[in-house]
Structure formats: structure tokens, C-alpha cells
């Protein structure tokens, strides 16, 4: 039934085996999961059925770059598709919403966070949806490498929006992650399609290189092929700048790419790489998602990747044209501390978890929070804070109700009297009340929802719907800000200390799991087993050859990673005190409490935390002085500070 569409719209004569199975499941009305390697056509598994389903296909995508890449492809094929995202103007978003409302769109792409927006949810609930597609679906799983707590709510959103079927797409799912995804969306084994992970055209090499020799090794690798498209991955932004400059000075023109660059500059670099004007990109992991360049010949990890999953995603960008491509890791253990420190930075202190629980206990049945403010107040990074709130939901302490913008403001395009005159009877009185409770500054009116409720019993939801209507009509320009998450409190009888210890234990277990994941990666790089075979097995592919013949192990080159050479001892006690005393004093002044040993260790290794931002730690001489030392080594020696002897 879809063969003609496949040929006429997409230009393909046939589907691959995995694609065909998934498409058939979807078009027979079943939910399905597609676990295919990077570059093997997962997106077609929803794009083709979307043209045969009666209503909208709603796609959840984690990154703007991914959305843009897929939308570009769909537009080239003449398919009515759009996104609603943060880069759009108000007018652009309104045009998309209008087209969706009128049934003119087949595919709408959004981030999962968009579903927390009350205005968007009110809009999308009125739209019939045939299928929910979750791209990068491993984000759903706590066992995955890119767990995003908001993804845990997708089953609830699906139910609320009455979406009959779901399609999950990912390239990096271990057996545990696959089982987790199936359970959360009730997908059967029969409808879970796992194709082979093995890539015959990727030459995998692990080169054991001392840190001081890595630059020359990289240069020697690339100087003979400066015109071949290449991505060099590094961990830190300043490393990207330094290596790009070094390569450019040594015969390999290279450009740095990282999250610290302005978005328009990043976009320009990406476009120039796609069109062949730039051949070599030195990038942090900010680069790559959504990159569908078929002829990348080299992917080099100058620094260690964060995990086997990250490694597989990043090398998966090479050789999508099925031609030979080289994937090389310049490996030693120098970067292990940096990677470990990212993990340790995401574990909340016990006192921070207690602070969240105490805040909940002070609420009268409903808890309203702004995430950035709560993060600052409790010194918990944004992602682990979201994770903590999800765990509290699972414990039955709180229940997520909705998200709203605390503040709405508008400016009028049409006169207020004219807008009021467009209504009659009770509706006219309601509209008059809105304007009466929206005092004006110079240009903008601010809506006072409390005054509307107390004076006119005007329901907030109805007011927001009315303002959206005025906005769509072009009578006003509406803006919203201060996103607030609202939870109901279902249980105030918990033991704060006991629950905090329990939750802290969960986070420390996650910390242990992440460190194990890192050690698994190091063991993989030092493996004496065929790298292609071992990698495929990790991702549930048991059909890869035992000996691929195109990896460094098969060439009898087994890597032993050089260890980092550090001074065994930390600097003297006086030096450490000189570095840390300004930080300790600043924390005591800001919070009226002494920093925990963990907080001091994070300061010394230069982690970005809400507390470090609050006290302007970066401006202190001790910040990041010990960034090359293991976190645990520093933590174990914090007792040298007399001020901290009473803390544990």
C-alpha cells in the first residue's frame, strides 16, 4: 500500500529489512520500536507511514539540530512538516499552529519540554494525532547514557492526548534499555526491531598515546589527507580552540566548534562543513547530532568519549556512504579524571536533598517552583534536580499537575474598546474584566490573575485561552515568562532524614553506575577481543563476525592506555587553605552554613555548580586549581581543613 509513496515521494525502490518490518507494524496499527545503527534510516520508519495515517504525526526530538535536519529532508520531498521551537518568532509559531489546527500539516516536531507549556498543551489537545514518535528514545531510560527525566512523562502525555500508537527510535540501546522502553510503552518483542549494529566499512583503531604526544600524532594522521571530511572530538571548549589552531598551523586547516560560540556562528560552521567549505572540525559533543553528511572519512577522539554509547554515536557519523572510513581513539588515562568529575558533579549533597524535602513540607498542599530558582537555592544542578523530582513522584510524595507561565504580558495592536466591542453579553463582561485587571506600564500590560479570580471568579485557564485567541487574531502581542512547575503534595508524613538518605543512596548508586560505564569503556579500548565484535555485542547484536579484520585488535595491536602522571601528594595545607578560605567564607556569608567537603572538592576541580555560580567562585584564585586530580583523592584529603573537622 505504501510502495508508490516510497518511490514517488522518497525516491526509493524498496525498504531495508528492518525498515520494512517497522513500517508494516505501524501501518497495521501497532506501536513499535526501531533500534537501528546511526545512519541506517530510522527516520523513514515514521516519515513514510505519516503520509498514510489519517491525522498528525507528533515527533519528540531532543535537539534543534536534529529537527532542522529532518525538516529539511521532508521539505525537499514536498511533505508538509514543521516544528515549534525556541528559535522561532511569534509570527512563525502562530503560522505553524494555524496550519496544524487546520489539518494542513502531516508532521509536527517539538522538544519534550514543549509539552510542559500550558499554552501549547491547550492547543495540541484540540488536534487529532495518529502517532507519537520518540526520536533518541533511549533518553526515556534511567539505564541509558542520556537519561532525561522529562521523557519519563511521555507515557502520561500520550494518554492525555489520546494518541493510539507510538514509535520509538534509537541507535544506542543496550538490552536493559530496550526492555525499559518496551515496558514503559507496552511494546511487544514482536514489534521491537533490532537490526545489526556492525558496520563493515568502519575501521576502528585505538592508539595508546602519551598526552604530550597526542598533538603530533593527530597531525601526522591528518596531514596526508587534509581534504577528507574529518571530525576531531575533544572534551573541553578551550581544547577545541587550541587543537584547531595547532592543526591549522601545521598543514591541516581546521575550525573549532563548541557550545561557547554564538548560535549563528555554530550554524555557519556546520553549514560550511556540510557543503565542503570546511573539511576538518574540532568539536565538543555539541557537534554531530543531526549531522547527516555521508562522506565523513575520519572521526578522531582526541580525548576519551564519555561512554561506549557516546563513542558509538560519534563514530556512527562516519562513512554513511558505505565507503571505508577511519575511527581512531588517541587514548590514555589523562582525561579520565575530567570525565569522572562530570559524574561526581551531578550527585546532590545529602543536605541539598533535605532542603528540597523541607521546602515541600512547608507547602499547604500545592507546591509551585521555578527550576532555576530552586536549583540555586539547593545547589543541585538542573538535570539531577529534575531527576530528584521524578523520584519524589515515584515515591508518591508529589504529583506533577501542570506547568504554567507565572507572568503574562501583552501590548495592544487594536484599541481595547474595539476588542471589547467584538463580544456581547457575559463574554463582553469577561473581556472587560481581563483588561481591567491588566495594568499598563509604558507599553506592556501585565495580567493580574489573582485580581481576576478574586474580583470576577475568572478561571486562569479561560483567561489564558482568551489571550491566546486575541493573540491569534492579531489584536494583541502576547508574551509569557517565568515558567513554573506545579505539583500537588500527596504525602506530608514522610520522615525527612530517612527519605533524604534513601534518595541520596539512589543518586550515589547512579554515580557508581556511571563510573562503571566509564570503566567499561576503558576496558573496551584495552580489549584483546575484536573491537567491532565487542561493540556489536554491547548493543544486542550477536551476529557480528568474531574477527572483523578491520580493527586495531585484528591487526594485532592491543592497546594499553598510559596512566596520568600526577604528584602523589596534594599541595601543602597552607596552600590549600589559601585557595579555599575565600570560597568557604563566601559560602558562609551567602548561605549561613559551611560548605560540605563535596562542595569544596567541586570548587577545587572547577565544576560548574549553582553554589559556585552564586559565590562567583570562578573569580577566586583557588577555582579549578586541582582539575587534573581525581575527585575522590581530593575529597579524601579535605579533612586537612580545621574548619571542616566537624562536618562529614
Secondary structure per residue as TSV (DSSP state, phi and psi in degrees):
chain	resnum	aa	ss	phi	psi
A	1	X	-	360.0	-21.7
A	2	X	-	-106.9	-0.4
A	3	X	H	-59.4	-42.4
A	4	X	H	-65.1	-41.0
A	5	X	H	-62.7	-42.6
A	6	X	H	-58.2	-42.3
A	7	X	H	-78.9	-48.0
A	8	X	H	-74.8	-36.9
A	9	X	T	-93.0	-46.3
A	10	X	T	-97.7	-15.9
A	11	X	-	77.1	21.3
A	12	X	-	-108.8	141.5
A	13	X	S	-79.0	-33.1
A	14	X	-	-154.5	163.9
A	15	X	-	-92.3	155.2
A	16	X	-	-73.7	165.8
A	17	X	H	-55.0	-49.9
A	18	X	H	-64.5	-42.7
A	19	X	H	-60.4	-43.9
A	20	X	H	-62.0	-43.5
A	21	X	H	-62.1	-44.7
A	22	X	H	-65.4	-47.1
A	23	X	H	-59.6	-41.7
A	24	X	H	-64.1	-40.4
A	25	X	H	-60.8	-46.0
A	26	X	H	-64.3	-46.3
A	27	X	H	-73.9	-11.4
A	28	X	T	-93.6	6.7
A	29	X	T	90.5	11.5
A	30	X	-	-98.2	152.6
A	31	X	-	-79.7	149.4
A	32	X	E	-148.8	165.6
A	33	X	E	-131.8	136.4
A	34	X	E	-118.5	111.9
A	35	X	E	-109.3	93.6
A	36	X	-	-119.3	149.4
A	37	X	-	-64.4	156.8
A	38	X	T	-53.2	132.9
A	39	X	T	84.9	10.7
A	40	X	S	-107.0	17.4
A	41	X	-	90.4	35.2
A	42	X	S	-63.6	-39.5
A	43	X	T	-62.2	-33.4
A	44	X	H	-62.9	-23.4
A	45	X	H	-64.4	-23.3
A	46	X	H	-106.6	-30.6
A	47	X	H	-64.6	-42.1
A	48	X	H	-68.9	-51.0
A	49	X	H	-60.7	-32.4
A	50	X	H	-55.6	-31.9
A	51	X	T	-76.6	-13.9
A	52	X	T	-108.3	-11.0
A	53	X	S	-82.5	148.2
A	54	X	S	-69.8	-31.5
A	55	X	S	-121.5	-165.3
A	56	X	E	-68.0	143.5
A	57	X	E	-102.9	119.5
A	58	X	E	-100.5	120.5
A	59	X	E	-110.1	125.2
A	60	X	E	-94.7	120.1
A	61	X	-	-128.0	138.0
A	62	X	S	-80.9	-17.0
A	63	X	-	-137.0	143.1
A	64	X	H	-59.8	-37.6
A	65	X	H	-61.7	-38.6
A	66	X	H	-65.4	-43.5
A	67	X	H	-59.2	-48.3
A	68	X	H	-62.8	-40.2
A	69	X	H	-63.4	-45.9
A	70	X	H	-71.3	-37.2
A	71	X	H	-64.4	-39.5
A	72	X	H	-59.2	-44.0
A	73	X	H	-63.1	-46.2
A	74	X	H	-63.3	-40.4
A	75	X	H	-65.9	-36.9
A	76	X	H	-59.9	-32.0
A	77	X	T	-89.0	2.6
A	78	X	T	76.4	22.9
A	79	X	-	-94.1	134.4
A	80	X	-	-74.1	101.2
A	81	X	E	-141.7	151.1
A	82	X	E	-156.7	169.0
A	83	X	E	-126.5	159.4
A	84	X	-	-119.0	114.9
A	85	X	-	-148.0	172.7
A	86	X	T	-71.1	-13.0
A	87	X	T	-84.3	-8.3
A	88	X	S	-85.5	154.3
A	89	X	-	-78.1	166.0
A	90	X	H	-58.5	-43.0
A	91	X	H	-62.1	-41.2
A	92	X	H	-64.1	-43.3
A	93	X	H	-63.0	-42.1
A	94	X	H	-62.8	-38.5
A	95	X	H	-63.9	-42.2
A	96	X	H	-64.2	-46.5
A	97	X	H	-60.5	-40.0
A	98	X	H	-64.9	-41.8
A	99	X	H	-65.7	-39.2
A	100	X	H	-65.5	-44.5
A	101	X	H	-61.3	-35.2
A	102	X	T	-86.9	3.8
A	103	X	T	77.4	18.9
A	104	X	-	-87.4	-12.9
A	105	X	-	-102.9	138.0
A	106	X	S	-94.9	-30.7
A	107	X	E	-133.1	130.4
A	108	X	E	-124.4	128.8
A	109	X	E	-110.7	133.4
A	110	X	E	-142.5	166.1
A	111	X	-	-86.5	158.7
A	112	X	G	-63.5	-30.5
A	113	X	G	-64.5	-24.7
A	114	X	G	-59.4	-30.3
A	115	X	G	-72.5	-10.8
A	116	X	G	-84.3	-9.1
A	117	X	-	-82.7	117.5
A	118	X	H	-64.1	-33.3
A	119	X	H	-67.9	-40.3
A	120	X	H	-67.6	-41.3
A	121	X	H	-63.6	-39.6
A	122	X	H	-60.9	-37.0
A	123	X	H	-70.3	-51.1
A	124	X	H	-72.4	-22.9
A	125	X	T	-66.2	-19.6
A	126	X	T	-89.8	-1.5
A	127	X	S	-107.5	125.3
A	128	X	-	-69.1	131.2
A	129	X	E	-121.6	130.8
A	130	X	E	-86.0	-39.5
A	131	X	E	-149.3	141.5
A	132	X	E	-102.6	125.2
A	133	X	E	-111.4	130.2
A	134	X	E	-114.0	104.2
A	135	X	T	-82.0	150.4
A	136	X	T	51.8	51.3
A	137	X	G	-67.8	-13.1
A	138	X	G	-62.3	-18.0
A	139	X	G	-61.3	-18.3
A	140	X	G	-68.6	-28.8
A	141	X	-	-97.8	133.3
A	142	X	T	-65.1	-20.1
A	143	X	T	-85.1	-6.5
A	144	X	S	-85.4	173.1
A	145	X	T	-89.1	-14.6
A	146	X	T	-125.3	41.6
A	147	X	-	-54.2	128.6
A	148	X	-	-125.2	114.5
A	149	X	G	-53.4	-36.9
A	150	X	G	-60.6	-24.9
A	151	X	G	-66.2	-24.9
A	152	X	G	-62.7	-21.1
A	153	X	G	-86.3	-7.4
A	154	X	H	-59.2	-38.8
A	155	X	H	-58.3	-38.1
A	156	X	H	-67.9	-43.3
A	157	X	H	-61.0	-41.5
A	158	X	H	-58.3	-44.0
A	159	X	H	-65.3	-43.9
A	160	X	H	-64.3	-32.8
A	161	X	T	-92.6	2.0
A	162	X	T	55.3	47.1
A	163	X	-	-89.5	120.0
A	164	X	-	-69.9	-30.4
A	165	X	E	-145.3	160.3
A	166	X	E	-130.7	144.8
A	167	X	E	-127.0	122.6
A	168	X	E	-103.3	133.8
A	169	X	E	-127.1	131.0
A	170	X	E	-161.1	158.0
A	171	X	S	-106.7	-20.9
A	172	X	-	-123.1	78.1
A	173	X	-	-127.3	117.9
A	174	X	-	-76.3	168.7
A	175	X	H	-54.5	-38.6
A	176	X	H	-65.4	-39.0
A	177	X	H	-69.1	-41.2
A	178	X	H	-59.2	-46.0
A	179	X	H	-62.3	-38.6
A	180	X	H	-65.2	-44.1
A	181	X	H	-63.7	-43.0
A	182	X	H	-59.9	-44.3
A	183	X	H	-64.2	-42.9
A	184	X	H	-70.5	-24.7
A	185	X	H	-120.4	12.9
A	186	X	T	53.3	52.0
A	187	X	-	-104.6	129.3
A	188	X	-	-77.4	163.0
A	189	X	S	-59.6	-38.0
A	190	X	T	-63.0	-29.3
A	191	X	T	-99.5	11.7
A	192	X	E	-106.1	112.7
A	193	X	E	-107.8	113.7
A	194	X	E	-110.9	114.6
A	195	X	-	-95.2	166.2
A	196	X	-	-58.2	137.2
A	197	X	-	-85.0	-22.1
A	198	X	-	-62.6	134.6
A	199	X	-	-118.1	112.6
A	200	X	T	-69.5	-20.2
A	201	X	T	-100.6	3.7
A	202	X	E	-98.1	119.5
A	203	X	E	-91.3	113.9
A	204	X	E	-100.3	126.6
A	205	X	E	-133.1	139.9
A	206	X	E	-117.6	116.8
A	207	X	E	-106.7	118.6
A	208	X	E	-77.8	115.2
A	209	X	-	-134.7	132.0
A	210	X	-	-64.0	147.9
A	211	X	G	-55.0	-44.1
A	212	X	G	-71.3	-9.3
A	213	X	G	-103.7	-3.8
A	214	X	H	-65.6	-40.6
A	215	X	H	-59.3	-48.7
A	216	X	H	-64.7	-39.0
A	217	X	H	-62.4	-44.1
A	218	X	H	-62.6	-46.5
A	219	X	H	-58.2	-46.6
A	220	X	H	-63.6	-32.0
A	221	X	H	-66.9	-39.4
A	222	X	H	-99.9	-19.2
A	223	X	G	-65.1	-26.6
A	224	X	G	-81.3	-14.6
A	225	X	G	-133.1	55.1
A	226	X	T	-67.9	-15.5
A	227	X	T	-95.6	3.2
A	228	X	S	-92.2	130.6
A	229	X	-	-55.4	128.0
A	230	X	E	-140.4	139.3
A	231	X	E	-118.9	127.4
A	232	X	E	-110.6	117.8
A	233	X	E	-95.5	134.2
A	234	X	-	-129.5	169.1
A	235	X	S	-88.7	-42.7
A	236	X	S	-110.2	151.8
A	237	X	H	-62.7	-43.4
A	238	X	H	-67.6	-29.4
A	239	X	H	-64.5	-40.0
A	240	X	H	-58.5	-45.0
A	241	X	H	-64.3	-45.3
A	242	X	H	-64.9	-45.0
A	243	X	H	-70.8	-37.5
A	244	X	H	-61.6	-41.9
A	245	X	H	-66.2	-43.4
A	246	X	H	-60.6	-48.4
A	247	X	H	-62.1	-43.0
A	248	X	H	-60.8	-34.7
A	249	X	H	-77.8	-10.3
A	250	X	T	-123.0	35.7
A	251	X	T	89.0	6.1
A	252	X	-	-125.6	90.9
A	253	X	-	-55.0	123.1
A	254	X	-	-140.1	153.3
A	255	X	E	-128.2	135.2
A	256	X	E	-81.8	145.6
A	257	X	E	-141.5	124.0
A	258	X	-	-161.3	170.4
A	259	X	T	-68.5	-14.4
A	260	X	T	-78.0	-10.2
A	261	X	S	-82.7	153.6
A	262	X	-	-60.9	146.1
A	263	X	H	-60.2	-37.3
A	264	X	H	-68.6	-32.5
A	265	X	H	-69.4	-41.7
A	266	X	H	-59.8	-42.3
A	267	X	H	-65.4	-39.8
A	268	X	H	-63.5	-43.9
A	269	X	H	-61.6	-44.4
A	270	X	H	-61.9	-43.8
A	271	X	H	-65.1	-39.8
A	272	X	H	-67.1	-33.5
A	273	X	H	-68.6	-42.5
A	274	X	H	-62.4	-35.6
A	275	X	T	-92.2	2.0
A	276	X	T	86.7	6.0
A	277	X	S	-76.6	-26.2
A	278	X	-	-118.1	132.8
A	279	X	-	-102.2	-29.1
A	280	X	E	-125.5	121.6
A	281	X	E	-110.4	130.0
A	282	X	E	-107.0	114.4
A	283	X	E	-137.9	151.8
A	284	X	-	-80.8	178.4
A	285	X	T	-68.7	-0.8
A	286	X	T	-61.5	-18.8
A	287	X	S	-105.1	133.0
A	288	X	-	134.8	-43.1
A	289	X	T	-63.7	123.5
A	290	X	T	90.0	-3.4
A	291	X	-	-79.7	117.6
A	292	X	-	-122.8	59.5
A	293	X	-	-95.4	122.2
A	294	X	T	-78.1	-21.5
A	295	X	T	-110.8	31.1
A	296	X	-	-69.8	119.0
A	297	X	-	-96.1	-23.8
A	298	X	E	-135.3	131.0
A	299	X	E	-122.9	117.6
A	300	X	E	-117.7	128.5
A	301	X	E	-95.5	99.7
A	302	X	S	-69.7	-38.2
A	303	X	S	-111.1	160.4
A	304	X	-	-62.5	138.9
A	305	X	-	-68.9	172.3
A	306	X	S	-79.8	-24.1
A	307	X	S	-167.3	170.7
A	308	X	H	-61.9	-37.8
A	309	X	H	-62.3	-45.6
A	310	X	H	-62.6	-44.1
A	311	X	H	-56.1	-46.6
A	312	X	H	-66.6	-38.8
A	313	X	H	-62.0	-42.9
A	314	X	H	-72.8	-41.3
A	315	X	H	-71.8	-22.0
A	316	X	T	-65.7	-10.9
A	317	X	T	-83.0	-7.7
A	318	X	S	-90.5	147.7
A	319	X	-	59.6	38.0
A	320	X	T	-72.6	-8.2
A	321	X	T	-88.9	8.6
A	322	X	S	68.5	12.2
A	323	X	S	-91.8	159.0
A	324	X	-	-56.6	130.3
A	325	X	E	-139.4	147.0
A	326	X	E	-107.4	129.1
A	327	X	E	-121.3	114.8
A	328	X	E	-127.3	135.6
A	329	X	E	-109.2	124.1
A	330	X	E	-92.6	98.6
A	331	X	E	-111.1	133.3
A	332	X	B	-151.3	-179.0
A	333	X	S	-95.7	9.0
A	334	X	T	-62.2	-36.8
A	335	X	T	-85.4	-1.5
A	336	X	H	-62.1	-39.9
A	337	X	H	-60.5	-41.7
A	338	X	H	-61.8	-44.6
A	339	X	H	-65.8	-41.5
A	340	X	H	-61.9	-39.0
A	341	X	H	-65.9	-32.3
A	342	X	H	-58.8	-40.4
A	343	X	H	-67.1	-49.6
A	344	X	H	-64.4	-28.2
A	345	X	H	-69.0	-19.0
A	346	X	T	-94.3	0.4
A	347	X	S	-92.0	114.9
A	348	X	-	-67.0	146.4
A	349	X	-	-65.6	152.5
A	350	X	H	-57.4	-41.4
A	351	X	H	-64.3	-30.9
A	352	X	H	-69.5	-41.0
A	353	X	H	-64.4	-41.1
A	354	X	H	-60.6	-36.7
A	355	X	H	-63.9	-39.7
A	356	X	H	-64.9	-45.0
A	357	X	H	-64.2	-39.7
A	358	X	H	-63.7	-36.8
A	359	X	H	-64.1	-41.4
A	360	X	H	-62.1	-42.2
A	361	X	H	-64.6	-20.3
A	362	X	T	-88.7	-0.2
A	363	X	S	-94.2	147.6
A	364	X	S	-91.5	52.7
A	365	X	S	100.4	-23.8
A	366	X	E	-134.2	137.0
A	367	X	E	-120.6	118.3
A	368	X	E	-113.3	126.3
A	369	X	E	-134.2	148.6
A	370	X	-	-106.9	121.0
A	371	X	H	-57.6	-44.0
A	372	X	H	-63.3	-38.6
A	373	X	H	-68.3	-45.1
A	374	X	H	-64.3	-36.7
A	375	X	H	-61.3	-45.5
A	376	X	H	-63.6	-43.1
A	377	X	H	-70.0	-31.0
A	378	X	H	-106.1	-6.0
A	379	X	T	59.5	44.6
A	380	X	-	-120.1	126.6
A	381	X	-	-58.5	159.4
A	382	X	H	-58.8	-48.2
A	383	X	H	-65.7	-50.7
A	384	X	H	-63.9	-27.2
A	385	X	H	-66.7	-44.8
A	386	X	H	-59.2	-41.5
A	387	X	H	-63.4	-42.3
A	388	X	H	-58.7	-43.4
A	389	X	H	-65.2	-36.7
A	390	X	H	-64.6	-42.7
A	391	X	H	-61.5	-38.3
A	392	X	H	-66.0	-32.8
A	393	X	H	-64.8	-43.2
A	394	X	H	-65.2	-27.7
A	395	X	T	-81.9	-6.2
A	396	X	T	80.1	11.2
A	397	X	S	-76.2	-46.4
A	398	X	E	-128.9	163.4
A	399	X	E	-138.3	125.2
A	400	X	E	-67.2	128.5
A	401	X	E	-104.5	-56.8
A	402	X	E	-168.0	169.1
A	403	X	E	-121.4	138.0
A	404	X	E	-140.7	164.4
A	405	X	E	-89.3	122.6
A	406	X	E	-64.8	-35.9
A	407	X	E	-117.9	128.7
A	408	X	E	-118.8	138.6
A	409	X	E	-139.3	157.4
A	410	X	E	-149.8	157.3
A	411	X	E	-125.1	145.9
A	412	X	E	-85.6	140.2
A	413	X	S	-101.6	-43.0
A	414	X	S	-97.6	152.8
A	415	X	-	-60.2	145.5
A	416	X	H	-58.7	-43.8
A	417	X	H	-59.5	-36.9
A	418	X	H	-67.3	-41.8
A	419	X	H	-62.1	-45.6
A	420	X	H	-60.6	-36.5
A	421	X	H	-68.8	-11.9
A	422	X	T	-78.6	-2.8
A	423	X	-	-126.2	165.1
A	424	X	-	-138.1	161.8
A	425	X	H	61.4	-138.1
A	426	X	H	-60.4	-37.0
A	427	X	H	-64.0	-39.3
A	428	X	H	-63.9	-40.6
A	429	X	H	-63.5	-38.5
A	430	X	H	-64.0	-44.6
A	431	X	H	-65.1	-41.5
A	432	X	H	-59.2	-40.5
A	433	X	H	-63.3	-40.8
A	434	X	H	-58.1	-48.9
A	435	X	H	-68.5	-33.5
A	436	X	H	-66.1	-28.0
A	437	X	T	-103.1	25.4
A	438	X	-	-129.1	78.3
A	439	X	-	-61.3	148.2
A	440	X	B	-106.0	135.4
A	441	X	-	-88.9	-133.7
A	442	X	S	-68.9	-50.7
A	443	X	S	-123.4	-36.4
A	444	X	-	-99.5	139.9
A	445	X	E	-94.5	140.4
A	446	X	E	-111.6	128.9
A	447	X	-	-81.4	127.4
A	448	X	-	-101.0	94.5
A	449	X	H	-66.8	-34.9
A	450	X	H	-62.3	-45.0
A	451	X	H	-63.0	-38.7
A	452	X	H	-64.2	-39.5
A	453	X	H	-72.4	-45.7
A	454	X	H	-70.6	-38.3
A	455	X	H	-87.3	-29.0
A	456	X	H	-132.9	2.9
A	457	X	-	53.3	35.5
A	458	X	-	-84.1	118.9
A	459	X	-	-69.0	135.1
A	460	X	H	-55.6	-45.4
A	461	X	H	-59.6	-40.9
A	462	X	H	-67.9	-37.5
A	463	X	H	-63.6	-46.3
A	464	X	H	-61.2	-42.6
A	465	X	H	-60.9	-40.6
A	466	X	H	-64.6	-44.1
A	467	X	H	-65.1	-37.6
A	468	X	H	-61.7	-39.4
A	469	X	H	-64.1	-46.3
A	470	X	H	-59.6	-40.3
A	471	X	H	-62.7	-48.3
A	472	X	H	-62.7	-33.6
A	473	X	H	-73.7	-14.0
A	474	X	T	83.3	16.0
A	475	X	S	-83.1	-28.5
A	476	X	E	-137.1	165.8
A	477	X	E	-110.3	121.4
A	478	X	E	-109.0	135.6
A	479	X	E	-129.5	148.7
A	480	X	E	-135.7	149.6
A	481	X	E	-156.6	179.9
A	482	X	E	58.9	65.9
A	483	X	E	-62.8	129.3
A	484	X	E	-124.8	129.1
A	485	X	E	-94.5	131.9
A	486	X	E	-112.3	127.5
A	487	X	E	-122.9	144.1
A	488	X	E	-88.9	146.6
A	489	X	E	-100.6	113.0
A	490	X	-	-94.9	-15.7
A	491	X	-	-151.6	113.8
A	492	X	-	-105.9	7.3
A	493	X	-	-99.6	17.3
A	494	X	S	-77.1	153.9
A	495	X	-	-83.7	110.2
A	496	X	H	-56.3	-49.5
A	497	X	H	-64.7	-42.4
A	498	X	H	-65.5	-45.8
A	499	X	H	-67.6	-38.7
A	500	X	H	-61.8	-42.5
A	501	X	H	-63.4	-40.6
A	502	X	H	-62.5	-46.7
A	503	X	H	-69.3	-38.5
A	504	X	H	-62.0	-36.7
A	505	X	H	-63.0	-38.5
A	506	X	H	-62.8	-43.4
A	507	X	H	-67.1	-39.6
A	508	X	H	-68.0	-30.8
A	509	X	H	-67.8	-40.6
A	510	X	H	-61.6	-39.7
A	511	X	H	-59.4	-46.2
A	512	X	H	-61.5	-42.1
A	513	X	H	-61.1	-40.4
A	514	X	H	-69.1	-38.0
A	515	X	H	-66.2	-38.6
A	516	X	H	-62.4	-39.5
A	517	X	H	-60.9	-40.0
A	518	X	H	-66.1	-42.6
A	519	X	H	-66.3	-35.4
A	520	X	H	-60.7	-38.4
A	521	X	H	-65.6	-44.0
A	522	X	H	-61.7	-40.6
A	523	X	H	-63.8	-36.9
A	524	X	H	-62.0	-44.9
A	525	X	H	-67.4	-24.8
A	526	X	T	-99.4	11.0
A	527	X	-	-65.9	147.0
A	528	X	S	-97.2	3.9
A	529	X	S	-98.2	147.4
A	530	X	-	-44.0	124.4
A	531	X	H	-64.1	-40.6
A	532	X	H	-63.4	-42.4
A	533	X	H	-66.5	-45.2
A	534	X	H	-66.3	-38.9
A	535	X	H	-65.0	-43.8
A	536	X	H	-62.0	-42.5
A	537	X	H	-60.5	-38.5
A	538	X	H	-58.3	-31.9
A	539	X	T	-106.5	36.0
A	540	X	T	67.4	21.7
A	541	X	-	-106.6	105.6
A	542	X	-	-95.5	7.5
A	543	X	-	-103.8	2.1
A	544	X	S	-69.5	149.8
A	545	X	-	-62.0	147.4
A	546	X	S	-63.1	-36.0
A	547	X	-	-129.2	111.9
A	548	X	-	-78.5	-29.6
A	549	X	S	82.1	-1.8
A	550	X	S	-135.3	45.1
A	551	X	B	-138.1	164.5
A	552	X	T	-64.1	-32.5
A	553	X	T	-66.8	-43.5
A	554	X	T	-64.7	-19.7
A	555	X	T	-93.3	17.5
A	556	X	T	61.7	33.9
A	557	X	-	-120.4	89.5
A	558	X	-	-92.9	127.9
A	559	X	-	-85.6	141.1
A	560	X	-	-121.6	113.7
A	561	X	-	-75.8	126.2
A	562	X	B	-61.8	142.5
A	563	X	-	-87.0	156.1
A	564	X	-	-73.9	134.9
A	565	X	-	-95.6	113.6
A	566	X	-	-126.6	155.2
A	567	X	-	-61.6	130.9
A	568	X	S	-62.2	-35.2
A	569	X	S	-101.6	147.3
A	570	X	-	-72.8	165.3
A	571	X	-	-57.2	170.5
A	572	X	-	-62.4	160.6
A	573	X	H	-59.4	-40.4
A	574	X	H	-63.2	-39.9
A	575	X	H	-64.9	-46.0
A	576	X	H	-61.3	-42.0
A	577	X	H	-64.4	-38.2
A	578	X	H	-64.2	-35.7
A	579	X	H	-72.5	-39.8
A	580	X	H	-94.6	-26.1
A	581	X	H	-56.8	-43.2
A	582	X	H	-60.7	-36.6
A	583	X	H	-67.5	-47.1
A	584	X	H	-59.4	-44.9
A	585	X	H	-64.5	-40.1
A	586	X	H	-66.0	-39.4
A	587	X	H	-65.7	-44.6
A	588	X	H	-60.8	-38.1
A	589	X	H	-68.2	-40.2
A	590	X	H	-76.3	-38.7
A	591	X	H	-116.5	-5.9
A	592	X	S	61.2	17.4
A	593	X	S	-136.7	156.7
A	594	X	-	-76.8	147.0
A	595	X	-	-68.7	148.5
A	596	X	-	-73.0	161.2
A	597	X	H	-54.3	-37.9
A	598	X	H	-62.6	-40.8
A	599	X	H	-64.2	-39.5
A	600	X	H	-67.9	-39.9
A	601	X	H	-62.6	-40.0
A	602	X	H	-65.6	-35.7
A	603	X	H	-62.8	-46.5
A	604	X	H	-67.3	-30.9
A	605	X	H	-95.2	0.7
A	606	X	T	81.5	31.5
A	607	X	-	-74.9	147.4
A	608	X	-	-87.6	112.3
A	609	X	-	-131.8	159.5
A	610	X	H	-55.7	-40.2
A	611	X	H	-64.8	-44.9
A	612	X	H	-62.7	-35.9
A	613	X	H	-67.6	-42.5
A	614	X	H	-61.2	-41.0
A	615	X	T	-95.1	8.7
A	616	X	T	55.4	50.1
A	617	X	G	-62.1	-31.7
A	618	X	G	-60.3	-24.2
A	619	X	G	-83.9	-3.7
A	620	X	S	-92.8	144.8
A	621	X	T	-64.4	-25.5
A	622	X	T	-84.1	-10.0
A	623	X	T	-63.4	127.1
A	624	X	T	66.6	16.6
A	625	X	T	-64.3	-26.1
A	626	X	T	-117.8	34.0
A	627	X	T	-64.2	-20.2
A	628	X	T	-90.2	-1.7
A	629	X	S	-92.2	151.1
A	630	X	-	-63.7	137.1
A	631	X	H	-55.1	-46.9
A	632	X	H	-63.6	-34.7
A	633	X	H	-63.6	-43.3
A	634	X	H	-66.0	-46.4
A	635	X	H	-58.7	-40.2
A	636	X	H	-68.3	-15.4
A	637	X	T	-109.3	5.4
A	638	X	G	-63.1	-23.3
A	639	X	G	-61.0	-11.4
A	640	X	G	-65.0	-15.9
A	641	X	-	-86.6	119.5
A	642	X	G	-58.1	-34.2
A	643	X	G	-65.1	-18.4
A	644	X	G	-107.1	3.9
A	645	X	T	-63.8	-24.3
A	646	X	T	-87.0	-5.9
A	647	X	-	-101.8	157.2
A	648	X	-	-131.0	360.0
